[in-house]
Amino acid sequence: MYDAVKRGQVDIITAFSTDSSIPGYNLFILEDDKAFFPPYHAAPVVRKEIIEKYPEVQEALALLYDLIDEKTMQGLNFEVDQNKRVIKEVVRKFFEEKVLL
């Protein structure tokens, strides 16, 4: 679908707002002022028995609350998908910048 936009075959596509192809193709996100599309909010999902056994996991995940917005996630995805950087390195740099490491 991104190639179709690039070639001028279509003018508008649907995509996740965190998709790395948006900046990769120099596109922008239209405002959904009618709330047609449901919001996309990523959230960690952990089995209850893991939290019971390792309560520090919940504490660690709580540090990420409100830390990663759509624009930030799009940038992180861009580094991995478009710039071909290693996920572990991108995450480490992000955590270091946020003083979590």
MIPARO-879161 format. One record per residue: x, y, z of N, C-alpha, C, O in turn; residue number from 0; residue in one letter. Coordinates in nm, 3 decimals, padded with zeros to 5 digits, always signed. Example, Ala and Ser with C-alpha at 12.3 -4.5 7.8 and 13.67 -1.06 7.14 Angstrom:
npx->+01.319 | npy->-00.569 | npz->+00.780 | capx->+01.230 | capy->-00.450 | capz->+00.780 | cpx->+01.320 | cpy->-00.330 | cpz->+00.780 | opx->+01.424 | opy->-00.332 | opz->+00.846 | num->0 | residu->A
npx->+01.285 | npy->-00.225 | npz->+00.708 | capx->+01.367 | capy->-00.106 | capz->+00.714 | cpx->+01.290 | cpy->+00.003 | cpz->+00.787 | opx->+01.341 | opy->+00.114 | opz->+00.804 | num->1 | residu->S
***
This chain:
npx->+00.082 | npy->-00.119 | npz->+00.000 | capx->+00.000 | capy->+00.000 | capz->+00.000 | cpx->+00.086 | cpy->+00.126 | cpz->+00.000 | opx->+00.049 | opy->+00.227 | opz->-00.059 | num->0 | residu->M
npx->+00.202 | npy->+00.120 | npz->+00.067 | capx->+00.290 | capy->+00.237 | capz->+00.066 | cpx->+00.348 | cpy->+00.261 | cpz->-00.072 | opx->+00.363 | opy->+00.376 | opz->-00.115 | num->1 | residu->Y
npx->+00.381 | npy->+00.154 | npz->-00.141 | capx->+00.431 | capy->+00.170 | capz->-00.278 | cpx->+00.324 | cpy->+00.229 | cpz->-00.369 | opx->+00.355 | opy->+00.307 | opz->-00.459 | num->2 | residu->D
npx->+00.199 | npy->+00.192 | npz->-00.345 | capx->+00.089 | capy->+00.247 | capz->-00.425 | cpx->+00.078 | cpy->+00.398 | cpz->-00.404 | opx->+00.050 | opy->+00.472 | opz->-00.499 | num->3 | residu->A
npx->+00.098 | npy->+00.444 | npz->-00.282 | capx->+00.097 | capy->+00.588 | capz->-00.255 | cpx->+00.215 | cpy->+00.654 | cpz->-00.325 | opx->+00.200 | opy->+00.758 | opz->-00.390 | num->4 | residu->V
npx->+00.331 | npy->+00.593 | npz->-00.312 | capx->+00.452 | capy->+00.648 | capz->-00.372 | cpx->+00.438 | cpy->+00.662 | cpz->-00.524 | opx->+00.484 | opy->+00.759 | opz->-00.583 | num->5 | residu->K
npx->+00.374 | npy->+00.562 | npz->-00.586 | capx->+00.357 | capy->+00.564 | capz->-00.732 | cpx->+00.239 | cpy->+00.650 | cpz->-00.776 | opx->+00.215 | opy->+00.667 | opz->-00.895 | num->6 | residu->R
npx->+00.163 | npy->+00.706 | npz->-00.679 | capx->+00.050 | capy->+00.791 | capz->-00.714 | cpx->-00.073 | cpy->+00.713 | cpz->-00.757 | opx->-00.164 | opy->+00.770 | opz->-00.817 | num->7 | residu->G
npx->-00.077 | npy->+00.584 | npz->-00.726 | capx->-00.192 | capy->+00.501 | capz->-00.762 | cpx->-00.310 | cpy->+00.524 | cpz->-00.668 | opx->-00.425 | opy->+00.504 | opz->-00.706 | num->8 | residu->Q
npx->-00.281 | npy->+00.566 | npz->-00.546 | capx->-00.384 | capy->+00.600 | capz->-00.448 | cpx->-00.342 | cpy->+00.726 | cpz->-00.376 | opx->-00.223 | opy->+00.760 | opz->-00.373 | num->9 | residu->V
npx->-00.437 | npy->+00.794 | npz->-00.318 | capx->-00.407 | capy->+00.917 | capz->-00.244 | cpx->-00.408 | cpy->+00.897 | cpz->-00.093 | opx->-00.339 | opy->+00.968 | opz->-00.020 | num->10 | residu->D
npx->-00.485 | npy->+00.800 | npz->-00.048 | capx->-00.503 | capy->+00.778 | capz->+00.096 | cpx->-00.501 | cpy->+00.628 | cpz->+00.123 | opx->-00.556 | opy->+00.550 | opz->+00.046 | num->11 | residu->I
npx->-00.437 | npy->+00.590 | npz->+00.234 | capx->-00.438 | capy->+00.451 | capz->+00.279 | cpx->-00.466 | cpy->+00.449 | cpz->+00.429 | opx->-00.456 | opy->+00.552 | opz->+00.495 | num->12 | residu->I
npx->-00.501 | npy->+00.334 | npz->+00.481 | capx->-00.511 | capy->+00.318 | capz->+00.626 | cpx->-00.384 | cpy->+00.252 | cpz->+00.674 | opx->-00.327 | opy->+00.167 | opz->+00.606 | num->13 | residu->T
npx->-00.340 | npy->+00.292 | npz->+00.791 | capx->-00.217 | capy->+00.236 | capz->+00.848 | cpx->-00.218 | cpy->+00.257 | cpz->+00.998 | opx->-00.295 | opy->+00.337 | opz->+01.050 | num->14 | residu->A
npx->-00.133 | npy->+00.183 | npz->+01.067 | capx->-00.113 | capy->+00.208 | capz->+01.210 | cpx->-00.033 | cpy->+00.336 | cpz->+01.222 | opx->+00.063 | opy->+00.358 | opz->+01.148 | num->15 | residu->F
npx->-00.070 | npy->+00.421 | npz->+01.315 | capx->-00.002 | capy->+00.549 | capz->+01.331 | cpx->+00.141 | cpy->+00.534 | cpz->+01.378 | opx->+00.218 | opy->+00.630 | opz->+01.373 | num->16 | residu->S
npx->+00.179 | npy->+00.416 | npz->+01.424 | capx->+00.316 | capy->+00.392 | capz->+01.468 | cpx->+00.402 | cpy->+00.328 | cpz->+01.360 | opx->+00.518 | opy->+00.293 | opz->+01.385 | num->17 | residu->T
npx->+00.347 | npy->+00.312 | npz->+01.241 | capx->+00.419 | capy->+00.244 | capz->+01.131 | cpx->+00.540 | cpy->+00.326 | cpz->+01.087 | opx->+00.530 | opy->+00.446 | opz->+01.064 | num->18 | residu->D
npx->+00.652 | npy->+00.260 | npz->+01.077 | capx->+00.777 | capy->+00.327 | capz->+01.037 | cpx->+00.775 | cpy->+00.373 | cpz->+00.892 | opx->+00.856 | opy->+00.458 | opz->+00.854 | num->19 | residu->S
npx->+00.685 | npy->+00.321 | npz->+00.812 | capx->+00.679 | capy->+00.362 | capz->+00.671 | cpx->+00.623 | cpy->+00.503 | cpz->+00.654 | opx->+00.642 | opy->+00.564 | opz->+00.549 | num->20 | residu->S
npx->+00.554 | npy->+00.554 | npz->+00.754 | capx->+00.498 | capy->+00.689 | capz->+00.743 | cpx->+00.609 | cpy->+00.792 | cpz->+00.724 | opx->+00.606 | opy->+00.866 | opz->+00.627 | num->21 | residu->I
npx->+00.707 | npy->+00.798 | npz->+00.815 | capx->+00.818 | capy->+00.890 | capz->+00.786 | cpx->+00.907 | cpy->+00.838 | cpz->+00.674 | opx->+00.969 | opy->+00.916 | opz->+00.603 | num->22 | residu->P
npx->+00.914 | npy->+00.706 | npz->+00.658 | capx->+00.996 | capy->+00.648 | capz->+00.553 | cpx->+00.953 | cpy->+00.690 | cpz->+00.413 | opx->+01.036 | opy->+00.703 | opz->+00.323 | num->23 | residu->G
npx->+00.824 | npy->+00.712 | npz->+00.395 | capx->+00.769 | capy->+00.756 | capz->+00.267 | cpx->+00.731 | cpy->+00.904 | cpz->+00.270 | opx->+00.668 | opy->+00.955 | opz->+00.177 | num->24 | residu->Y
npx->+00.770 | npy->+00.971 | npz->+00.377 | capx->+00.742 | capy->+01.113 | capz->+00.392 | cpx->+00.591 | cpy->+01.143 | cpz->+00.385 | opx->+00.548 | opy->+01.236 | opz->+00.317 | num->25 | residu->N
npx->+00.514 | npy->+01.062 | npz->+00.456 | capx->+00.368 | capy->+01.078 | capz->+00.461 | cpx->+00.329 | cpy->+01.147 | cpz->+00.591 | opx->+00.413 | opy->+01.166 | opz->+00.679 | num->26 | residu->L
npx->+00.205 | npy->+01.184 | npz->+00.603 | capx->+00.156 | capy->+01.240 | capz->+00.729 | cpx->+00.020 | cpy->+01.179 | cpz->+00.760 | opx->-00.049 | opy->+01.128 | opz->+00.672 | num->27 | residu->F
npx->-00.015 | npy->+01.184 | npz->+00.887 | capx->-00.139 | capy->+01.124 | capz->+00.935 | cpx->-00.249 | cpy->+01.229 | cpz->+00.935 | opx->-00.232 | opy->+01.338 | opz->+00.991 | num->28 | residu->I
npx->-00.360 | npy->+01.196 | npz->+00.874 | capx->-00.475 | capy->+01.285 | capz->+00.876 | cpx->-00.544 | cpy->+01.275 | cpz->+01.012 | opx->-00.547 | opy->+01.169 | opz->+01.073 | num->29 | residu->L
npx->-00.599 | npy->+01.385 | npz->+01.057 | capx->-00.673 | capy->+01.384 | capz->+01.183 | cpx->-00.805 | cpy->+01.311 | cpz->+01.164 | opx->-00.878 | opy->+01.336 | opz->+01.068 | num->30 | residu->E
npx->-00.835 | npy->+01.222 | npz->+01.255 | capx->-00.962 | capy->+01.149 | capz->+01.253 | cpx->-01.061 | cpy->+01.225 | cpz->+01.341 | opx->-01.094 | opy->+01.180 | opz->+01.451 | num->31 | residu->D
npx->-01.107 | npy->+01.339 | npz->+01.293 | capx->-01.192 | capy->+01.427 | capz->+01.374 | cpx->-01.332 | cpy->+01.371 | cpz->+01.397 | opx->-01.408 | opy->+01.425 | opz->+01.477 | num->32 | residu->D
npx->-01.367 | npy->+01.264 | npz->+01.328 | capx->-01.498 | capy->+01.199 | capz->+01.347 | cpx->-01.485 | cpy->+01.074 | cpz->+01.433 | opx->-01.584 | opy->+01.005 | opz->+01.459 | num->33 | residu->K
npx->-01.363 | npy->+01.043 | npz->+01.479 | capx->-01.336 | capy->+00.924 | capz->+01.560 | cpx->-01.388 | cpy->+00.798 | cpz->+01.493 | opx->-01.448 | opy->+00.711 | opz->+01.557 | num->34 | residu->A
npx->-01.364 | npy->+00.788 | npz->+01.363 | capx->-01.408 | capy->+00.672 | capz->+01.286 | cpx->-01.329 | cpy->+00.548 | cpz->+01.324 | opx->-01.384 | opy->+00.439 | opz->+01.339 | num->35 | residu->F
npx->-01.197 | npy->+00.566 | npz->+01.340 | capx->-01.111 | capy->+00.454 | capz->+01.374 | cpx->-01.092 | cpy->+00.447 | cpz->+01.526 | opx->-01.077 | opy->+00.551 | opz->+01.591 | num->36 | residu->F
npx->-01.094 | npy->+00.327 | npz->+01.581 | capx->-01.071 | capy->+00.316 | capz->+01.726 | cpx->-00.925 | cpy->+00.352 | cpz->+01.757 | opx->-00.837 | opy->+00.333 | opz->+01.673 | num->37 | residu->P
npx->-00.900 | npy->+00.405 | npz->+01.877 | capx->-00.763 | capy->+00.438 | capz->+01.913 | cpx->-00.678 | cpy->+00.312 | cpz->+01.924 | opx->-00.728 | opy->+00.204 | opz->+01.958 | num->38 | residu->P
npx->-00.553 | npy->+00.327 | npz->+01.895 | capx->-00.458 | capy->+00.216 | capz->+01.904 | cpx->-00.364 | cpy->+00.246 | cpz->+02.020 | opx->-00.273 | opy->+00.328 | opz->+02.009 | num->39 | residu->Y
npx->-00.387 | npy->+00.177 | npz->+02.131 | capx->-00.303 | capy->+00.196 | capz->+02.248 | cpx->-00.236 | cpy->+00.064 | cpz->+02.282 | opx->-00.302 | opy->-00.033 | opz->+02.318 | num->40 | residu->H
npx->-00.106 | npy->+00.062 | npz->+02.269 | capx->-00.032 | capy->-00.059 | capz->+02.304 | cpx->-00.028 | cpy->-00.073 | cpz->+02.456 | opx->-00.019 | opy->+00.026 | opz->+02.529 | num->41 | residu->A
npx->-00.035 | npy->-00.194 | npz->+02.502 | capx->-00.030 | capy->-00.220 | capz->+02.645 | cpx->+00.036 | cpy->-00.355 | cpz->+02.669 | opx->+00.016 | opy->-00.449 | opz->+02.592 | num->42 | residu->A
npx->+00.115 | npy->-00.365 | npz->+02.776 | capx->+00.176 | capy->-00.495 | capz->+02.805 | cpx->+00.070 | cpy->-00.592 | cpz->+02.857 | opx->-00.022 | opy->-00.554 | opz->+02.929 | num->43 | residu->P
npx->+00.085 | npy->-00.716 | npz->+02.818 | capx->-00.004 | capy->-00.822 | capz->+02.865 | cpx->+00.086 | cpy->-00.929 | cpz->+02.926 | opx->+00.174 | opy->-00.985 | opz->+02.860 | num->44 | residu->V
npx->+00.062 | npy->-00.957 | npz->+03.053 | capx->+00.147 | capy->-01.051 | capz->+03.127 | cpx->+00.056 | cpy->-01.150 | cpz->+03.199 | opx->-00.046 | opy->-01.113 | opz->+03.256 | num->45 | residu->V
npx->+00.096 | npy->-01.276 | npz->+03.195 | capx->+00.018 | capy->-01.377 | capz->+03.267 | cpx->+00.022 | cpy->-01.349 | cpz->+03.417 | opx->+00.125 | opy->-01.309 | opz->+03.471 | num->46 | residu->R
npx->-00.091 | npy->-01.370 | npz->+03.483 | capx->-00.105 | capy->-01.342 | capz->+03.626 | cpx->-00.001 | cpy->-01.416 | cpz->+03.710 | opx->+00.054 | opy->-01.361 | opz->+03.805 | num->47 | residu->K
npx->+00.026 | npy->-01.541 | npz->+03.673 | capx->+00.122 | capy->-01.619 | capz->+03.752 | cpx->+00.265 | cpy->-01.562 | cpz->+03.742 | opx->+00.345 | opy->-01.580 | opz->+03.834 | num->48 | residu->E
npx->+00.296 | npy->-01.495 | npz->+03.634 | capx->+00.427 | capy->-01.431 | capz->+03.621 | cpx->+00.436 | cpy->-01.313 | cpz->+03.718 | opx->+00.537 | opy->-01.296 | opz->+03.787 | num->49 | residu->I
npx->+00.332 | npy->-01.232 | npz->+03.722 | capx->+00.329 | capy->-01.117 | capz->+03.813 | cpx->+00.332 | cpy->-01.164 | cpz->+03.959 | opx->+00.399 | opy->-01.103 | opz->+04.043 | num->50 | residu->I
npx->+00.262 | npy->-01.271 | npz->+03.987 | capx->+00.262 | capy->-01.325 | capz->+04.124 | cpx->+00.401 | cpy->-01.375 | cpz->+04.163 | opx->+00.445 | opy->-01.355 | opz->+04.276 | num->51 | residu->E
npx->+00.468 | npy->-01.440 | npz->+04.070 | capx->+00.600 | capy->-01.495 | capz->+04.098 | cpx->+00.710 | cpy->-01.388 | cpz->+04.095 | opx->+00.805 | opy->-01.394 | opz->+04.172 | num->52 | residu->K
npx->+00.694 | npy->-01.290 | npz->+04.005 | capx->+00.795 | capy->-01.185 | capz->+03.988 | cpx->+00.727 | cpy->-01.048 | cpz->+03.991 | opx->+00.710 | opy->-00.986 | opz->+03.886 | num->53 | residu->Y
npx->+00.688 | npy->-00.999 | npz->+04.109 | capx->+00.617 | capy->-00.871 | capz->+04.116 | cpx->+00.698 | cpy->-00.753 | cpz->+04.062 | opx->+00.641 | opy->-00.650 | opz->+04.026 | num->54 | residu->P
npx->+00.830 | npy->-00.767 | npz->+04.056 | capx->+00.913 | capy->-00.659 | capz->+04.002 | cpx->+00.886 | cpy->-00.635 | cpz->+03.854 | opx->+00.917 | opy->-00.527 | opz->+03.803 | num->55 | residu->E
npx->+00.830 | npy->-00.733 | npz->+03.784 | capx->+00.794 | capy->-00.714 | capz->+03.643 | cpx->+00.689 | cpy->-00.604 | cpz->+03.631 | opx->+00.699 | opy->-00.517 | opz->+03.544 | num->56 | residu->V
npx->+00.590 | npy->-00.609 | npz->+03.716 | capx->+00.485 | capy->-00.507 | capz->+03.714 | cpx->+00.543 | cpy->-00.369 | cpz->+03.746 | opx->+00.505 | opy->-00.269 | opz->+03.684 | num->57 | residu->Q
npx->+00.634 | npy->-00.364 | npz->+03.840 | capx->+00.698 | capy->-00.237 | capz->+03.875 | cpx->+00.780 | cpy->-00.183 | cpz->+03.758 | opx->+00.778 | opy->-00.063 | opz->+03.729 | num->58 | residu->E
npx->+00.852 | npy->-00.272 | npz->+03.690 | capx->+00.933 | capy->-00.230 | capz->+03.575 | cpx->+00.844 | cpy->-00.181 | cpz->+03.462 | opx->+00.876 | opy->-00.081 | opz->+03.397 | num->59 | residu->A
npx->+00.735 | npy->-00.250 | npz->+03.437 | capx->+00.644 | capy->-00.208 | capz->+03.330 | cpx->+00.577 | cpy->-00.076 | cpz->+03.362 | opx->+00.547 | opy->+00.003 | opz->+03.272 | num->60 | residu->L
npx->+00.553 | npy->-00.050 | npz->+03.490 | capx->+00.491 | capy->+00.076 | capz->+03.530 | cpx->+00.577 | cpy->+00.196 | cpz->+03.494 | opx->+00.525 | opy->+00.305 | opz->+03.472 | num->61 | residu->A
npx->+00.708 | npy->+00.176 | npz->+03.486 | capx->+00.799 | capy->+00.285 | capz->+03.447 | cpx->+00.774 | cpy->+00.331 | cpz->+03.303 | opx->+00.807 | opy->+00.444 | opz->+03.267 | num->62 | residu->L
npx->+00.717 | npy->+00.243 | npz->+03.222 | capx->+00.694 | capy->+00.275 | capz->+03.082 | cpx->+00.562 | cpy->+00.348 | cpz->+03.058 | opx->+00.538 | opy->+00.399 | opz->+02.948 | num->63 | residu->L
npx->+00.477 | npy->+00.354 | npz->+03.159 | capx->+00.346 | capy->+00.417 | capz->+03.146 | cpx->+00.361 | cpy->+00.562 | cpz->+03.100 | opx->+00.435 | opy->+00.639 | opz->+03.161 | num->64 | residu->Y
npx->+00.294 | npy->+00.597 | npz->+02.995 | capx->+00.297 | capy->+00.732 | capz->+02.937 | cpx->+00.434 | cpy->+00.775 | cpz->+02.886 | opx->+00.457 | opy->+00.894 | opz->+02.863 | num->65 | residu->D
npx->+00.524 | npy->+00.681 | npz->+02.869 | capx->+00.658 | capy->+00.713 | capz->+02.821 | cpx->+00.669 | cpy->+00.705 | cpz->+02.669 | opx->+00.749 | opy->+00.775 | opz->+02.608 | num->66 | residu->L
npx->+00.587 | npy->+00.620 | npz->+02.610 | capx->+00.597 | capy->+00.597 | capz->+02.466 | cpx->+00.465 | cpy->+00.637 | cpz->+02.400 | opx->+00.366 | opy->+00.565 | opz->+02.409 | num->67 | residu->I
npx->+00.466 | npy->+00.753 | npz->+02.334 | capx->+00.348 | capy->+00.795 | capz->+02.259 | cpx->+00.362 | cpy->+00.747 | cpz->+02.114 | opx->+00.461 | opy->+00.683 | opz->+02.078 | num->68 | residu->D
npx->+00.262 | npy->+00.778 | npz->+02.033 | capx->+00.262 | capy->+00.729 | capz->+01.894 | cpx->+00.384 | cpy->+00.777 | cpz->+01.816 | opx->+00.446 | opy->+00.700 | opz->+01.744 | num->69 | residu->E
npx->+00.419 | npy->+00.903 | npz->+01.831 | capx->+00.531 | capy->+00.961 | capz->+01.757 | cpx->+00.663 | cpy->+00.893 | cpz->+01.798 | opx->+00.746 | opy->+00.862 | opz->+01.713 | num->70 | residu->K
npx->+00.680 | npy->+00.870 | npz->+01.928 | capx->+00.800 | capy->+00.802 | capz->+01.977 | cpx->+00.808 | cpy->+00.660 | cpz->+01.923 | opx->+00.913 | opy->+00.617 | opz->+01.877 | num->71 | residu->T
npx->+00.695 | npy->+00.588 | npz->+01.928 | capx->+00.694 | capy->+00.450 | capz->+01.878 | cpx->+00.722 | cpy->+00.447 | cpz->+01.728 | opx->+00.792 | opy->+00.358 | opz->+01.680 | num->72 | residu->M
npx->+00.668 | npy->+00.543 | npz->+01.656 | capx->+00.692 | capy->+00.552 | capz->+01.513 | cpx->+00.843 | cpy->+00.571 | cpz->+01.488 | opx->+00.900 | opy->+00.509 | opz->+01.398 | num->73 | residu->Q
npx->+00.906 | npy->+00.656 | npz->+01.567 | capx->+01.049 | capy->+00.679 | capz->+01.552 | cpx->+01.132 | cpy->+00.557 | cpz->+01.585 | opx->+01.228 | opy->+00.526 | opz->+01.515 | num->74 | residu->G
npx->+01.096 | npy->+00.486 | npz->+01.692 | capx->+01.166 | capy->+00.363 | capz->+01.727 | cpx->+01.150 | cpy->+00.258 | cpz->+01.618 | opx->+01.246 | opy->+00.190 | opz->+01.581 | num->75 | residu->L
npx->+01.028 | npy->+00.244 | npz->+01.567 | capx->+01.003 | capy->+00.150 | capz->+01.458 | cpx->+01.083 | cpy->+00.189 | cpz->+01.334 | opx->+01.134 | opy->+00.102 | opz->+01.262 | num->76 | residu->N
npx->+01.093 | npy->+00.319 | npz->+01.308 | capx->+01.168 | capy->+00.368 | capz->+01.193 | cpx->+01.315 | cpy->+00.326 | cpz->+01.203 | opx->+01.375 | opy->+00.282 | opz->+01.105 | num->77 | residu->F
npx->+01.371 | npy->+00.341 | npz->+01.321 | capx->+01.512 | capy->+00.304 | capz->+01.341 | cpx->+01.536 | cpy->+00.157 | cpz->+01.308 | opx->+01.636 | opy->+00.123 | opz->+01.247 | num->78 | residu->E
npx->+01.443 | npy->+00.072 | npz->+01.350 | capx->+01.458 | capy->-00.072 | capz->+01.327 | cpx->+01.424 | cpy->-00.109 | cpz->+01.182 | opx->+01.503 | opy->-00.176 | opz->+01.115 | num->79 | residu->V
npx->+01.307 | npy->-00.067 | npz->+01.135 | capx->+01.260 | capy->-00.109 | capz->+01.003 | cpx->+01.332 | cpy->-00.041 | cpz->+00.888 | opx->+01.373 | opy->-00.107 | opz->+00.793 | num->80 | residu->D
npx->+01.347 | npy->+00.089 | npz->+00.896 | capx->+01.401 | capy->+00.165 | capz->+00.784 | cpx->+01.554 | cpy->+00.178 | cpz->+00.790 | opx->+01.622 | opy->+00.166 | opz->+00.689 | num->81 | residu->Q
npx->+01.606 | npy->+00.204 | npz->+00.911 | capx->+01.750 | capy->+00.222 | capz->+00.926 | cpx->+01.823 | cpy->+00.091 | cpz->+00.958 | opx->+01.945 | opy->+00.089 | opz->+00.972 | num->82 | residu->N
npx->+01.746 | npy->-00.018 | npz->+00.969 | capx->+01.800 | capy->-00.153 | capz->+00.989 | cpx->+01.888 | cpy->-00.166 | cpz->+01.114 | opx->+01.986 | opy->-00.240 | opz->+01.114 | num->83 | residu->K
npx->+01.850 | npy->-00.093 | npz->+01.219 | capx->+01.924 | capy->-00.104 | capz->+01.344 | cpx->+01.871 | cpy->-00.222 | cpz->+01.425 | opx->+01.756 | opy->-00.264 | opz->+01.408 | num->84 | residu->R
npx->+01.953 | npy->-00.276 | npz->+01.510 | capx->+01.917 | capy->-00.390 | capz->+01.593 | cpx->+01.820 | cpy->-00.345 | cpz->+01.702 | opx->+01.844 | opy->-00.245 | opz->+01.770 | num->85 | residu->V
npx->+01.712 | npy->-00.419 | npz->+01.720 | capx->+01.608 | capy->-00.384 | capz->+01.817 | cpx->+01.668 | cpy->-00.359 | cpz->+01.955 | opx->+01.638 | opy->-00.258 | opz->+02.019 | num->86 | residu->I
npx->+01.752 | npy->-00.450 | npz->+02.000 | capx->+01.810 | capy->-00.439 | capz->+02.134 | cpx->+01.888 | cpy->-00.307 | cpz->+02.150 | opx->+01.882 | opy->-00.245 | opz->+02.255 | num->87 | residu->K
npx->+01.958 | npy->-00.266 | npz->+02.046 | capx->+02.035 | capy->-00.141 | capz->+02.052 | cpx->+01.942 | cpy->-00.019 | cpz->+02.056 | opx->+01.968 | opy->+00.077 | opz->+02.130 | num->88 | residu->E
npx->+01.835 | npy->-00.023 | npz->+01.978 | capx->+01.740 | capy->+00.088 | capz->+01.975 | cpx->+01.673 | cpy->+00.103 | cpz->+02.111 | opx->+01.659 | opy->+00.214 | opz->+02.162 | num->89 | residu->V
npx->+01.632 | npy->-00.008 | npz->+02.168 | capx->+01.566 | capy->-00.006 | capz->+02.299 | cpx->+01.663 | cpy->+00.043 | cpz->+02.407 | opx->+01.627 | opy->+00.125 | opz->+02.491 | num->90 | residu->V
npx->+01.785 | npy->-00.007 | npz->+02.403 | capx->+01.885 | capy->+00.035 | capz->+02.503 | cpx->+01.908 | cpy->+00.186 | cpz->+02.496 | opx->+01.911 | opy->+00.253 | opz->+02.599 | num->91 | residu->R
npx->+01.925 | npy->+00.239 | npz->+02.375 | capx->+01.947 | capy->+00.384 | capz->+02.359 | cpx->+01.827 | cpy->+00.462 | cpz->+02.413 | opx->+01.843 | opy->+00.563 | opz->+02.482 | num->92 | residu->K
npx->+01.707 | npy->+00.416 | npz->+02.380 | capx->+01.585 | capy->+00.482 | capz->+02.428 | cpx->+01.581 | cpy->+00.483 | cpz->+02.581 | opx->+01.554 | opy->+00.586 | opz->+02.642 | num->93 | residu->F
npx->+01.607 | npy->+00.367 | npz->+02.642 | capx->+01.605 | capy->+00.358 | capz->+02.788 | cpx->+01.713 | cpy->+00.447 | cpz->+02.850 | opx->+01.689 | opy->+00.511 | opz->+02.952 | num->94 | residu->F
npx->+01.830 | npy->+00.450 | npz->+02.789 | capx->+01.937 | capy->+00.536 | capz->+02.841 | cpx->+01.898 | cpy->+00.683 | cpz->+02.833 | opx->+01.923 | opy->+00.760 | opz->+02.926 | num->95 | residu->E
npx->+01.836 | npy->+00.722 | npz->+02.722 | capx->+01.793 | capy->+00.861 | capz->+02.708 | cpx->+01.686 | cpy->+00.897 | cpz->+02.809 | opx->+01.678 | opy->+01.011 | opz->+02.853 | num->96 | residu->E
npx->+01.604 | npy->+00.802 | npz->+02.846 | capx->+01.497 | capy->+00.824 | capz->+02.945 | cpx->+01.546 | cpy->+00.795 | cpz->+03.088 | opx->+01.467 | opy->+00.798 | opz->+03.182 | num->97 | residu->K
npx->+01.673 | npy->+00.769 | npz->+03.102 | capx->+01.738 | capy->+00.742 | capz->+03.230 | cpx->+01.673 | cpy->+00.623 | cpz->+03.301 | opx->+01.650 | opy->+00.627 | opz->+03.422 | num->98 | residu->V
npx->+01.644 | npy->+00.519 | npz->+03.225 | capx->+01.589 | capy->+00.396 | capz->+03.283 | cpx->+01.697 | cpy->+00.290 | cpz->+03.293 | opx->+01.676 | opy->+00.186 | opz->+03.355 | num->99 | residu->L
npx->+01.811 | npy->+00.315 | npz->+03.233 | capx->+01.925 | capy->+00.222 | capz->+03.244 | cpx->+02.044 | cpy->+00.296 | cpz->+03.300 | opx->+02.151 | opy->+00.237 | opz->+03.317 | num->100 | residu->L
***
